[in-house]
Structures are given as structure tokens and as C-alpha cells.
Amino acid sequence: MKIEFPEEPVWEPLQAVVGSRCREFMFMGQIALESGTIFSYKHIWTRRYLDLDREGRAYRYTGEVYVSTDLEEAIRYVFG
């Protein structure tokens, strides 16, 4: 796992999932995995993360690895 900080934030996955509420997030970087890339977004008020791949699938960090999780559950958590 490698965290990268591209020059330009990647907003498309977040926009597809939360629409105009993407203004409530900061782009924190991208995580390069063998299976693909996960984009990490942090909500400005709850300070919770929403981690998405290019197709809008949600992931959560277990402290060791990223695992797939239910998108609706991840959205409820981040807006908590």
C-alpha cells in the first residue's frame, strides 16, 4: 500500500456518490493497491473518511488493509 498526493484532486468518484455535497469534503490523497486505486476524502465537519475507487465502490480501513464495504453504510457513517 502506498499513499500518493497527486497535483490535482480526483473528485469524480465522490461527485458520483454524493453529488453537490462533495463541497463538504477535502481530498486527502490516493492509495495505490495492487488491485487498483482508492481515493480518500475527509468530511469537513464530521472528520470521517469516505474511501472510494473509480467505480464508486466504498472501502474502509481496518488499521492494516482496505476492505470493501457497503456504500450506503459508508455514506451514513461519514455524515454521522
HTML snippet that shows the backbone in 3Dmol.js (N, CA, C, O; Angstrom):
<script src="https://3Dmol.org/build/3Dmol-min.js"></script>
<div id="view" style="width:600px;height:400px;position:relative"></div>
<script>
const pdb = `
ATOM      1  N   MET A   1       0.849  -1.176   0.000  1.00  0.00           N
ATOM      2  CA  MET A   1       0.000   0.000   0.000  1.00  0.00           C
ATOM      3  C   MET A   1       0.892   1.235   0.000  1.00  0.00           C
ATOM      4  O   MET A   1       1.850   1.329   0.766  1.00  0.00           O
ATOM      5  N   LYS A   2       0.555   2.183  -0.877  1.00  0.00           N
ATOM      6  CA  LYS A   2       1.333   3.403  -0.988  1.00  0.00           C
ATOM      7  C   LYS A   2       0.388   4.593  -1.122  1.00  0.00           C
ATOM      8  O   LYS A   2      -0.487   4.596  -1.988  1.00  0.00           O
ATOM      9  N   ILE A   3       0.558   5.604  -0.269  1.00  0.00           N
ATOM     10  CA  ILE A   3      -0.259   6.817  -0.341  1.00  0.00           C
ATOM     11  C   ILE A   3       0.413   7.803  -1.275  1.00  0.00           C
ATOM     12  O   ILE A   3       1.614   8.056  -1.177  1.00  0.00           O
ATOM     13  N   GLU A   4      -0.384   8.360  -2.189  1.00  0.00           N
ATOM     14  CA  GLU A   4       0.123   9.330  -3.160  1.00  0.00           C
ATOM     15  C   GLU A   4      -0.682  10.616  -3.063  1.00  0.00           C
ATOM     16  O   GLU A   4      -1.854  10.605  -2.686  1.00  0.00           O
ATOM     17  N   PHE A   5      -0.038  11.724  -3.408  1.00  0.00           N
ATOM     18  CA  PHE A   5      -0.681  13.029  -3.376  1.00  0.00           C
ATOM     19  C   PHE A   5      -0.547  13.681  -4.744  1.00  0.00           C
ATOM     20  O   PHE A   5       0.411  14.410  -5.001  1.00  0.00           O
ATOM     21  N   PRO A   6      -1.525  13.414  -5.632  1.00  0.00           N
ATOM     22  CA  PRO A   6      -1.432  13.958  -6.991  1.00  0.00           C
ATOM     23  C   PRO A   6      -1.556  15.485  -6.973  1.00  0.00           C
ATOM     24  O   PRO A   6      -2.098  16.063  -6.032  1.00  0.00           O
ATOM     25  N   GLU A   7      -1.046  16.121  -8.022  1.00  0.00           N
ATOM     26  CA  GLU A   7      -1.128  17.579  -8.125  1.00  0.00           C
ATOM     27  C   GLU A   7      -2.568  18.057  -8.172  1.00  0.00           C
ATOM     28  O   GLU A   7      -2.890  19.103  -7.609  1.00  0.00           O
ATOM     29  N   GLU A   8      -3.430  17.314  -8.830  1.00  0.00           N
ATOM     30  CA  GLU A   8      -4.841  17.672  -8.959  1.00  0.00           C
ATOM     31  C   GLU A   8      -5.699  16.639  -8.229  1.00  0.00           C
ATOM     32  O   GLU A   8      -5.522  15.439  -8.437  1.00  0.00           O
ATOM     33  N   PRO A   9      -6.625  17.086  -7.378  1.00  0.00           N
ATOM     34  CA  PRO A   9      -7.525  16.145  -6.708  1.00  0.00           C
ATOM     35  C   PRO A   9      -8.407  15.404  -7.715  1.00  0.00           C
ATOM     36  O   PRO A   9      -8.710  15.927  -8.787  1.00  0.00           O
ATOM     37  N   VAL A  10      -8.808  14.210  -7.368  1.00  0.00           N
ATOM     38  CA  VAL A  10      -9.700  13.402  -8.201  1.00  0.00           C
ATOM     39  C   VAL A  10     -11.073  13.425  -7.528  1.00  0.00           C
ATOM     40  O   VAL A  10     -11.288  12.756  -6.518  1.00  0.00           O
ATOM     41  N   TRP A  11     -12.006  14.205  -8.098  1.00  0.00           N
ATOM     42  CA  TRP A  11     -13.324  14.398  -7.480  1.00  0.00           C
ATOM     43  C   TRP A  11     -14.423  13.526  -8.089  1.00  0.00           C
ATOM     44  O   TRP A  11     -15.471  13.356  -7.466  1.00  0.00           O
ATOM     45  N   GLU A  12     -14.220  12.977  -9.267  1.00  0.00           N
ATOM     46  CA  GLU A  12     -15.294  12.275  -9.974  1.00  0.00           C
ATOM     47  C   GLU A  12     -15.943  11.146  -9.165  1.00  0.00           C
ATOM     48  O   GLU A  12     -17.171  11.072  -9.139  1.00  0.00           O
ATOM     49  N   PRO A  13     -15.189  10.270  -8.507  1.00  0.00           N
ATOM     50  CA  PRO A  13     -15.858   9.213  -7.731  1.00  0.00           C
ATOM     51  C   PRO A  13     -16.752   9.779  -6.621  1.00  0.00           C
ATOM     52  O   PRO A  13     -17.853   9.278  -6.392  1.00  0.00           O
ATOM     53  N   LEU A  14     -16.279  10.811  -5.942  1.00  0.00           N
ATOM     54  CA  LEU A  14     -17.067  11.417  -4.861  1.00  0.00           C
ATOM     55  C   LEU A  14     -18.305  12.102  -5.416  1.00  0.00           C
ATOM     56  O   LEU A  14     -19.393  11.953  -4.859  1.00  0.00           O
ATOM     57  N   GLN A  15     -18.158  12.852  -6.503  1.00  0.00           N
ATOM     58  CA  GLN A  15     -19.308  13.527  -7.113  1.00  0.00           C
ATOM     59  C   GLN A  15     -20.380  12.537  -7.531  1.00  0.00           C
ATOM     60  O   GLN A  15     -21.570  12.813  -7.378  1.00  0.00           O
ATOM     61  N   ALA A  16     -19.978  11.399  -8.052  1.00  0.00           N
ATOM     62  CA  ALA A  16     -20.935  10.385  -8.485  1.00  0.00           C
ATOM     63  C   ALA A  16     -21.708   9.811  -7.304  1.00  0.00           C
ATOM     64  O   ALA A  16     -22.845   9.368  -7.467  1.00  0.00           O
ATOM     65  N   VAL A  17     -21.108   9.813  -6.124  1.00  0.00           N
ATOM     66  CA  VAL A  17     -21.731   9.194  -4.942  1.00  0.00           C
ATOM     67  C   VAL A  17     -22.540  10.185  -4.117  1.00  0.00           C
ATOM     68  O   VAL A  17     -23.638   9.854  -3.669  1.00  0.00           O
ATOM     69  N   VAL A  18     -22.023  11.394  -3.905  1.00  0.00           N
ATOM     70  CA  VAL A  18     -22.713  12.341  -3.008  1.00  0.00           C
ATOM     71  C   VAL A  18     -23.207  13.599  -3.717  1.00  0.00           C
ATOM     72  O   VAL A  18     -23.816  14.460  -3.082  1.00  0.00           O
ATOM     73  N   GLY A  19     -22.960  13.719  -5.002  1.00  0.00           N
ATOM     74  CA  GLY A  19     -23.450  14.869  -5.754  1.00  0.00           C
ATOM     75  C   GLY A  19     -22.873  16.189  -5.265  1.00  0.00           C
ATOM     76  O   GLY A  19     -21.672  16.299  -5.020  1.00  0.00           O
ATOM     77  N   SER A  20     -23.736  17.187  -5.126  1.00  0.00           N
ATOM     78  CA  SER A  20     -23.275  18.527  -4.754  1.00  0.00           C
ATOM     79  C   SER A  20     -22.706  18.605  -3.344  1.00  0.00           C
ATOM     80  O   SER A  20     -22.047  19.586  -2.996  1.00  0.00           O
ATOM     81  N   ARG A  21     -22.950  17.594  -2.536  1.00  0.00           N
ATOM     82  CA  ARG A  21     -22.394  17.597  -1.181  1.00  0.00           C
ATOM     83  C   ARG A  21     -20.890  17.353  -1.171  1.00  0.00           C
ATOM     84  O   ARG A  21     -20.265  17.367  -0.110  1.00  0.00           O
ATOM     85  N   CYS A  22     -20.305  17.129  -2.350  1.00  0.00           N
ATOM     86  CA  CYS A  22     -18.856  16.920  -2.407  1.00  0.00           C
ATOM     87  C   CYS A  22     -18.110  18.157  -1.917  1.00  0.00           C
ATOM     88  O   CYS A  22     -16.937  18.061  -1.558  1.00  0.00           O
ATOM     89  N   ARG A  23     -18.765  19.316  -1.894  1.00  0.00           N
ATOM     90  CA  ARG A  23     -18.147  20.542  -1.354  1.00  0.00           C
ATOM     91  C   ARG A  23     -17.809  20.409   0.123  1.00  0.00           C
ATOM     92  O   ARG A  23     -17.002  21.172   0.651  1.00  0.00           O
ATOM     93  N   GLU A  24     -18.428  19.437   0.789  1.00  0.00           N
ATOM     94  CA  GLU A  24     -18.227  19.233   2.219  1.00  0.00           C
ATOM     95  C   GLU A  24     -17.008  18.363   2.514  1.00  0.00           C
ATOM     96  O   GLU A  24     -16.774  17.991   3.664  1.00  0.00           O
ATOM     97  N   PHE A  25     -16.239  18.041   1.490  1.00  0.00           N
ATOM     98  CA  PHE A  25     -15.114  17.123   1.647  1.00  0.00           C
ATOM     99  C   PHE A  25     -13.795  17.750   1.229  1.00  0.00           C
ATOM    100  O   PHE A  25     -13.748  18.676   0.418  1.00  0.00           O
ATOM    101  N   MET A  26     -12.728  17.218   1.806  1.00  0.00           N
ATOM    102  CA  MET A  26     -11.365  17.537   1.397  1.00  0.00           C
ATOM    103  C   MET A  26     -10.800  16.286   0.732  1.00  0.00           C
ATOM    104  O   MET A  26     -11.068  15.167   1.169  1.00  0.00           O
ATOM    105  N   PHE A  27     -10.027  16.481  -0.311  1.00  0.00           N
ATOM    106  CA  PHE A  27      -9.336  15.357  -0.942  1.00  0.00           C
ATOM    107  C   PHE A  27      -8.067  15.109  -0.150  1.00  0.00           C
ATOM    108  O   PHE A  27      -7.244  16.011   0.010  1.00  0.00           O
ATOM    109  N   MET A  28      -7.901  13.878   0.352  1.00  0.00           N
ATOM    110  CA  MET A  28      -6.775  13.569   1.229  1.00  0.00           C
ATOM    111  C   MET A  28      -5.646  12.820   0.523  1.00  0.00           C
ATOM    112  O   MET A  28      -4.546  12.700   1.060  1.00  0.00           O
ATOM    113  N   GLY A  29      -5.918  12.322  -0.668  1.00  0.00           N
ATOM    114  CA  GLY A  29      -4.898  11.595  -1.407  1.00  0.00           C
ATOM    115  C   GLY A  29      -5.460  10.321  -1.998  1.00  0.00           C
ATOM    116  O   GLY A  29      -6.659  10.053  -1.920  1.00  0.00           O
ATOM    117  N   GLN A  30      -4.583   9.549  -2.583  1.00  0.00           N
ATOM    118  CA  GLN A  30      -4.998   8.281  -3.178  1.00  0.00           C
ATOM    119  C   GLN A  30      -4.069   7.183  -2.706  1.00  0.00           C
ATOM    120  O   GLN A  30      -2.878   7.396  -2.475  1.00  0.00           O
ATOM    121  N   ILE A  31      -4.644   6.014  -2.571  1.00  0.00           N
ATOM    122  CA  ILE A  31      -3.907   4.862  -2.079  1.00  0.00           C
ATOM    123  C   ILE A  31      -3.751   3.886  -3.230  1.00  0.00           C
ATOM    124  O   ILE A  31      -4.739   3.409  -3.787  1.00  0.00           O
ATOM    125  N   ALA A  32      -2.522   3.594  -3.581  1.00  0.00           N
ATOM    126  CA  ALA A  32      -2.237   2.659  -4.665  1.00  0.00           C
ATOM    127  C   ALA A  32      -2.138   1.250  -4.081  1.00  0.00           C
ATOM    128  O   ALA A  32      -1.263   0.958  -3.265  1.00  0.00           O
ATOM    129  N   LEU A  33      -3.042   0.396  -4.513  1.00  0.00           N
ATOM    130  CA  LEU A  33      -3.040  -1.004  -4.114  1.00  0.00           C
ATOM    131  C   LEU A  33      -2.739  -1.858  -5.338  1.00  0.00           C
ATOM    132  O   LEU A  33      -2.819  -1.379  -6.470  1.00  0.00           O
ATOM    133  N   GLU A  34      -2.399  -3.096  -5.116  1.00  0.00           N
ATOM    134  CA  GLU A  34      -2.170  -3.998  -6.249  1.00  0.00           C
ATOM    135  C   GLU A  34      -3.429  -4.159  -7.084  1.00  0.00           C
ATOM    136  O   GLU A  34      -3.354  -4.351  -8.297  1.00  0.00           O
ATOM    137  N   SER A  35      -4.594  -4.081  -6.431  1.00  0.00           N
ATOM    138  CA  SER A  35      -5.870  -4.289  -7.118  1.00  0.00           C
ATOM    139  C   SER A  35      -6.434  -3.019  -7.746  1.00  0.00           C
ATOM    140  O   SER A  35      -7.438  -3.088  -8.455  1.00  0.00           O
ATOM    141  N   GLY A  36      -5.817  -1.860  -7.508  1.00  0.00           N
ATOM    142  CA  GLY A  36      -6.319  -0.605  -8.059  1.00  0.00           C
ATOM    143  C   GLY A  36      -6.041   0.563  -7.136  1.00  0.00           C
ATOM    144  O   GLY A  36      -5.195   0.481  -6.245  1.00  0.00           O
ATOM    145  N   THR A  37      -6.765   1.657  -7.359  1.00  0.00           N
ATOM    146  CA  THR A  37      -6.560   2.880  -6.591  1.00  0.00           C
ATOM    147  C   THR A  37      -7.806   3.229  -5.799  1.00  0.00           C
ATOM    148  O   THR A  37      -8.926   3.118  -6.298  1.00  0.00           O
ATOM    149  N   ILE A  38      -7.603   3.649  -4.565  1.00  0.00           N
ATOM    150  CA  ILE A  38      -8.679   4.129  -3.704  1.00  0.00           C
ATOM    151  C   ILE A  38      -8.422   5.605  -3.438  1.00  0.00           C
ATOM    152  O   ILE A  38      -7.299   6.000  -3.125  1.00  0.00           O
ATOM    153  N   PHE A  39      -9.466   6.416  -3.564  1.00  0.00           N
ATOM    154  CA  PHE A  39      -9.370   7.852  -3.318  1.00  0.00           C
ATOM    155  C   PHE A  39      -9.969   8.141  -1.954  1.00  0.00           C
ATOM    156  O   PHE A  39     -11.057   7.665  -1.629  1.00  0.00           O
ATOM    157  N   SER A  40      -9.252   8.922  -1.160  1.00  0.00           N
ATOM    158  CA  SER A  40      -9.660   9.174   0.206  1.00  0.00           C
ATOM    159  C   SER A  40     -10.156  10.614   0.358  1.00  0.00           C
ATOM    160  O   SER A  40      -9.466  11.566  -0.009  1.00  0.00           O
ATOM    161  N   TYR A  41     -11.362  10.753   0.905  1.00  0.00           N
ATOM    162  CA  TYR A  41     -11.993  12.053   1.109  1.00  0.00           C
ATOM    163  C   TYR A  41     -12.369  12.186   2.580  1.00  0.00           C
ATOM    164  O   TYR A  41     -12.840  11.227   3.192  1.00  0.00           O
ATOM    165  N   LYS A  42     -12.164  13.368   3.147  1.00  0.00           N
ATOM    166  CA  LYS A  42     -12.471  13.603   4.557  1.00  0.00           C
ATOM    167  C   LYS A  42     -13.554  14.663   4.667  1.00  0.00           C
ATOM    168  O   LYS A  42     -13.427  15.750   4.104  1.00  0.00           O
ATOM    169  N   HIS A  43     -14.625  14.343   5.395  1.00  0.00           N
ATOM    170  CA  HIS A  43     -15.724  15.282   5.584  1.00  0.00           C
ATOM    171  C   HIS A  43     -15.264  16.412   6.497  1.00  0.00           C
ATOM    172  O   HIS A  43     -14.625  16.161   7.518  1.00  0.00           O
ATOM    173  N   ILE A  44     -15.583  17.652   6.139  1.00  0.00           N
ATOM    174  CA  ILE A  44     -15.041  18.791   6.879  1.00  0.00           C
ATOM    175  C   ILE A  44     -15.639  18.960   8.272  1.00  0.00           C
ATOM    176  O   ILE A  44     -14.997  19.550   9.140  1.00  0.00           O
ATOM    177  N   TRP A  45     -16.863  18.453   8.512  1.00  0.00           N
ATOM    178  CA  TRP A  45     -17.472  18.626   9.837  1.00  0.00           C
ATOM    179  C   TRP A  45     -17.335  17.385  10.706  1.00  0.00           C
ATOM    180  O   TRP A  45     -16.968  17.486  11.877  1.00  0.00           O
ATOM    181  N   THR A  46     -17.624  16.218  10.145  1.00  0.00           N
ATOM    182  CA  THR A  46     -17.562  15.003  10.968  1.00  0.00           C
ATOM    183  C   THR A  46     -16.135  14.486  11.091  1.00  0.00           C
ATOM    184  O   THR A  46     -15.835  13.703  11.993  1.00  0.00           O
ATOM    185  N   ARG A  47     -15.244  14.922  10.184  1.00  0.00           N
ATOM    186  CA  ARG A  47     -13.840  14.486  10.146  1.00  0.00           C
ATOM    187  C   ARG A  47     -13.710  12.990   9.842  1.00  0.00           C
ATOM    188  O   ARG A  47     -12.671  12.386  10.110  1.00  0.00           O
ATOM    189  N   ARG A  48     -14.755  12.405   9.288  1.00  0.00           N
ATOM    190  CA  ARG A  48     -14.742  10.992   8.926  1.00  0.00           C
ATOM    191  C   ARG A  48     -14.395  10.843   7.456  1.00  0.00           C
ATOM    192  O   ARG A  48     -14.655  11.730   6.642  1.00  0.00           O
ATOM    193  N   TYR A  49     -13.803   9.703   7.137  1.00  0.00           N
ATOM    194  CA  TYR A  49     -13.322   9.448   5.781  1.00  0.00           C
ATOM    195  C   TYR A  49     -14.315   8.635   4.963  1.00  0.00           C
ATOM    196  O   TYR A  49     -15.019   7.764   5.475  1.00  0.00           O
ATOM    197  N   LEU A  50     -14.346   8.953   3.671  1.00  0.00           N
ATOM    198  CA  LEU A  50     -15.069   8.163   2.695  1.00  0.00           C
ATOM    199  C   LEU A  50     -14.039   7.761   1.646  1.00  0.00           C
ATOM    200  O   LEU A  50     -13.493   8.614   0.946  1.00  0.00           O
ATOM    201  N   ASP A  51     -13.781   6.483   1.542  1.00  0.00           N
ATOM    202  CA  ASP A  51     -12.778   5.956   0.625  1.00  0.00           C
ATOM    203  C   ASP A  51     -13.481   5.239  -0.516  1.00  0.00           C
ATOM    204  O   ASP A  51     -14.260   4.311  -0.295  1.00  0.00           O
ATOM    205  N   LEU A  52     -13.199   5.678  -1.747  1.00  0.00           N
ATOM    206  CA  LEU A  52     -13.893   5.169  -2.932  1.00  0.00           C
ATOM    207  C   LEU A  52     -12.904   4.799  -4.026  1.00  0.00           C
ATOM    208  O   LEU A  52     -11.828   5.387  -4.135  1.00  0.00           O
ATOM    209  N   ASP A  53     -13.287   3.806  -4.841  1.00  0.00           N
ATOM    210  CA  ASP A  53     -12.500   3.524  -6.040  1.00  0.00           C
ATOM    211  C   ASP A  53     -13.116   4.280  -7.211  1.00  0.00           C
ATOM    212  O   ASP A  53     -14.110   4.985  -7.036  1.00  0.00           O
ATOM    213  N   ARG A  54     -12.546   4.143  -8.387  1.00  0.00           N
ATOM    214  CA  ARG A  54     -13.035   4.887  -9.567  1.00  0.00           C
ATOM    215  C   ARG A  54     -14.485   4.578  -9.921  1.00  0.00           C
ATOM    216  O   ARG A  54     -15.181   5.422 -10.484  1.00  0.00           O
ATOM    217  N   GLU A  55     -14.939   3.376  -9.594  1.00  0.00           N
ATOM    218  CA  GLU A  55     -16.315   2.987  -9.910  1.00  0.00           C
ATOM    219  C   GLU A  55     -17.300   3.387  -8.823  1.00  0.00           C
ATOM    220  O   GLU A  55     -18.494   3.114  -8.950  1.00  0.00           O
ATOM    221  N   GLY A  56     -16.827   4.030  -7.753  1.00  0.00           N
ATOM    222  CA  GLY A  56     -17.716   4.480  -6.681  1.00  0.00           C
ATOM    223  C   GLY A  56     -17.979   3.429  -5.621  1.00  0.00           C
ATOM    224  O   GLY A  56     -18.886   3.591  -4.804  1.00  0.00           O
ATOM    225  N   ARG A  57     -17.202   2.354  -5.617  1.00  0.00           N
ATOM    226  CA  ARG A  57     -17.340   1.352  -4.555  1.00  0.00           C
ATOM    227  C   ARG A  57     -16.637   1.855  -3.312  1.00  0.00           C
ATOM    228  O   ARG A  57     -15.573   2.469  -3.396  1.00  0.00           O
ATOM    229  N   ALA A  58     -17.235   1.594  -2.154  1.00  0.00           N
ATOM    230  CA  ALA A  58     -16.702   2.094  -0.889  1.00  0.00           C
ATOM    231  C   ALA A  58     -15.781   1.073  -0.220  1.00  0.00           C
ATOM    232  O   ALA A  58     -15.924  -0.139  -0.386  1.00  0.00           O
ATOM    233  N   TYR A  59     -14.830   1.616   0.544  1.00  0.00           N
ATOM    234  CA  TYR A  59     -13.878   0.803   1.302  1.00  0.00           C
ATOM    235  C   TYR A  59     -13.713   1.407   2.683  1.00  0.00           C
ATOM    236  O   TYR A  59     -13.986   2.588   2.898  1.00  0.00           O
ATOM    237  N   ARG A  60     -13.265   0.586   3.612  1.00  0.00           N
ATOM    238  CA  ARG A  60     -12.911   1.099   4.938  1.00  0.00           C
ATOM    239  C   ARG A  60     -11.546   0.537   5.303  1.00  0.00           C
ATOM    240  O   ARG A  60     -11.156  -0.555   4.889  1.00  0.00           O
ATOM    241  N   TYR A  61     -10.843   1.327   6.089  1.00  0.00           N
ATOM    242  CA  TYR A  61      -9.502   0.936   6.508  1.00  0.00           C
ATOM    243  C   TYR A  61      -9.603   0.237   7.850  1.00  0.00           C
ATOM    244  O   TYR A  61     -10.197   0.773   8.786  1.00  0.00           O
ATOM    245  N   THR A  62      -9.036  -0.941   7.953  1.00  0.00           N
ATOM    246  CA  THR A  62      -9.131  -1.736   9.185  1.00  0.00           C
ATOM    247  C   THR A  62      -7.983  -1.453  10.147  1.00  0.00           C
ATOM    248  O   THR A  62      -7.938  -2.007  11.246  1.00  0.00           O
ATOM    249  N   GLY A  63      -7.060  -0.595   9.737  1.00  0.00           N
ATOM    250  CA  GLY A  63      -5.857  -0.386  10.515  1.00  0.00           C
ATOM    251  C   GLY A  63      -4.679  -1.102   9.898  1.00  0.00           C
ATOM    252  O   GLY A  63      -3.523  -0.835  10.228  1.00  0.00           O
ATOM    253  N   GLU A  64      -4.989  -2.018   8.997  1.00  0.00           N
ATOM    254  CA  GLU A  64      -3.949  -2.774   8.288  1.00  0.00           C
ATOM    255  C   GLU A  64      -4.172  -2.792   6.780  1.00  0.00           C
ATOM    256  O   GLU A  64      -3.232  -2.636   6.001  1.00  0.00           O
ATOM    257  N   VAL A  65      -5.424  -2.983   6.379  1.00  0.00           N
ATOM    258  CA  VAL A  65      -5.763  -3.085   4.957  1.00  0.00           C
ATOM    259  C   VAL A  65      -7.092  -2.377   4.683  1.00  0.00           C
ATOM    260  O   VAL A  65      -7.853  -2.070   5.601  1.00  0.00           O
ATOM    261  N   TYR A  66      -7.350  -2.127   3.403  1.00  0.00           N
ATOM    262  CA  TYR A  66      -8.639  -1.602   2.975  1.00  0.00           C
ATOM    263  C   TYR A  66      -9.518  -2.771   2.561  1.00  0.00           C
ATOM    264  O   TYR A  66      -9.088  -3.645   1.808  1.00  0.00           O
ATOM    265  N   VAL A  67     -10.760  -2.784   3.058  1.00  0.00           N
ATOM    266  CA  VAL A  67     -11.701  -3.831   2.704  1.00  0.00           C
ATOM    267  C   VAL A  67     -12.959  -3.193   2.125  1.00  0.00           C
ATOM    268  O   VAL A  67     -13.342  -2.087   2.507  1.00  0.00           O
ATOM    269  N   SER A  68     -13.585  -3.894   1.215  1.00  0.00           N
ATOM    270  CA  SER A  68     -14.813  -3.433   0.607  1.00  0.00           C
ATOM    271  C   SER A  68     -15.916  -3.347   1.664  1.00  0.00           C
ATOM    272  O   SER A  68     -15.997  -4.190   2.558  1.00  0.00           O
ATOM    273  N   THR A  69     -16.756  -2.326   1.552  1.00  0.00           N
ATOM    274  CA  THR A  69     -17.863  -2.157   2.487  1.00  0.00           C
ATOM    275  C   THR A  69     -19.082  -1.658   1.726  1.00  0.00           C
ATOM    276  O   THR A  69     -18.967  -1.222   0.580  1.00  0.00           O
ATOM    277  N   ASP A  70     -20.225  -1.718   2.347  1.00  0.00           N
ATOM    278  CA  ASP A  70     -21.474  -1.275   1.739  1.00  0.00           C
ATOM    279  C   ASP A  70     -21.455   0.249   1.551  1.00  0.00           C
ATOM    280  O   ASP A  70     -21.163   0.987   2.492  1.00  0.00           O
ATOM    281  N   LEU A  71     -21.762   0.712   0.354  1.00  0.00           N
ATOM    282  CA  LEU A  71     -21.716   2.136   0.046  1.00  0.00           C
ATOM    283  C   LEU A  71     -22.693   2.936   0.903  1.00  0.00           C
ATOM    284  O   LEU A  71     -22.316   3.970   1.457  1.00  0.00           O
ATOM    285  N   GLU A  72     -23.925   2.485   1.022  1.00  0.00           N
ATOM    286  CA  GLU A  72     -24.920   3.222   1.816  1.00  0.00           C
ATOM    287  C   GLU A  72     -24.494   3.318   3.274  1.00  0.00           C
ATOM    288  O   GLU A  72     -24.672   4.358   3.909  1.00  0.00           O
ATOM    289  N   GLU A  73     -23.938   2.248   3.800  1.00  0.00           N
ATOM    290  CA  GLU A  73     -23.438   2.244   5.175  1.00  0.00           C
ATOM    291  C   GLU A  73     -22.282   3.243   5.333  1.00  0.00           C
ATOM    292  O   GLU A  73     -22.220   3.964   6.329  1.00  0.00           O
ATOM    293  N   ALA A  74     -21.381   3.287   4.367  1.00  0.00           N
ATOM    294  CA  ALA A  74     -20.243   4.206   4.409  1.00  0.00           C
ATOM    295  C   ALA A  74     -20.723   5.659   4.361  1.00  0.00           C
ATOM    296  O   ALA A  74     -20.176   6.515   5.056  1.00  0.00           O
ATOM    297  N   ILE A  75     -21.731   5.937   3.555  1.00  0.00           N
ATOM    298  CA  ILE A  75     -22.271   7.303   3.462  1.00  0.00           C
ATOM    299  C   ILE A  75     -22.948   7.691   4.775  1.00  0.00           C
ATOM    300  O   ILE A  75     -22.745   8.805   5.259  1.00  0.00           O
ATOM    301  N   ARG A  76     -23.739   6.807   5.355  1.00  0.00           N
ATOM    302  CA  ARG A  76     -24.359   7.102   6.654  1.00  0.00           C
ATOM    303  C   ARG A  76     -23.288   7.384   7.706  1.00  0.00           C
ATOM    304  O   ARG A  76     -23.428   8.313   8.503  1.00  0.00           O
ATOM    305  N   TYR A  77     -22.234   6.595   7.710  1.00  0.00           N
ATOM    306  CA  TYR A  77     -21.149   6.772   8.685  1.00  0.00           C
ATOM    307  C   TYR A  77     -20.491   8.154   8.518  1.00  0.00           C
ATOM    308  O   TYR A  77     -20.318   8.882   9.496  1.00  0.00           O
ATOM    309  N   VAL A  78     -20.134   8.504   7.297  1.00  0.00           N
ATOM    310  CA  VAL A  78     -19.386   9.750   7.084  1.00  0.00           C
ATOM    311  C   VAL A  78     -20.210  10.984   7.423  1.00  0.00           C
ATOM    312  O   VAL A  78     -19.659  11.979   7.896  1.00  0.00           O
ATOM    313  N   PHE A  79     -21.509  10.939   7.193  1.00  0.00           N
ATOM    314  CA  PHE A  79     -22.346  12.084   7.518  1.00  0.00           C
ATOM    315  C   PHE A  79     -22.831  12.061   8.959  1.00  0.00           C
ATOM    316  O   PHE A  79     -23.433  13.021   9.442  1.00  0.00           O
ATOM    317  N   GLY A  80     -22.554  10.923   9.656  1.00  0.00           N
ATOM    318  CA  GLY A  80     -22.912  10.643  11.027  1.00  0.00           C
ATOM    319  C   GLY A  80     -23.241  11.786  11.874  1.00  0.00           C
ATOM    320  O   GLY A  80     -23.553  11.612  13.052  1.00  0.00           O
TER     321      GLY A  80
END
`;
const viewer = $3Dmol.createViewer("view");
viewer.addModel(pdb, "pdb");
viewer.setStyle({}, {cartoon: {color: "spectrum"}});
viewer.zoomTo();
viewer.render();
</script>
